[in-house]
Amino acid sequence: MTDVVTRGEREIVVSRRFAAPRERVFAALTVPGLLVQWYGARGWRLTECSFEAVVGAAYRFVSEGPGGARMVQRGEVRVVEPPVSITISEVFDEQSYPGVTVITHELAEEGAGTLLTTTIRYATPGGRATALRYPMARGMAEAYTRIDLLLEGQA
């Protein structure tokens, strides 16, 4: 189950337990060949994925969805500590809220599994409020379910 909660005025925290070692979960978050297999909500797929888990590296994701919708997001890798954490910045080409969003994925070992905690910090409280009006929680839950399926297939 994916838990989505707000924290403070600018953050959304998403957490999910995966039945896989954190090295494999980290790889799902950072390896382009794996990202294209799960990234996005139901009906969306990652059609272009340029990503390297190196501090300072720029990345770009292009997703296509229902009715030919297209979404482009880009940013920079800010912190990498494999397989413990990665922090990236994020901006959408057609963004409906101001500023740069900072996303930190933290991976904690839990027995044979992994707890993934993703903290999304918006530039403004209004940016977070706008993001919460979208079906973001549903979309992240669907994407994280796709990670589960991907990891099961790698067993």
Buried (B, 14 or more C-beta within 10 A) or exposed (E): EBEBEEEEEBBBBBBBBBBBBBEBBBBBBBBBEBBBBBBBBBEBBBEEBEBEBEEEBEBEBBBBBEEEEEBBBBBBBBEBEEBEBBBBBBBBEEBEBEBBBBBBBBBBEEEEBBBBBBBBBBBEEBBBBBBBEEEBBEBBBBBBBBBBEBBEEEE
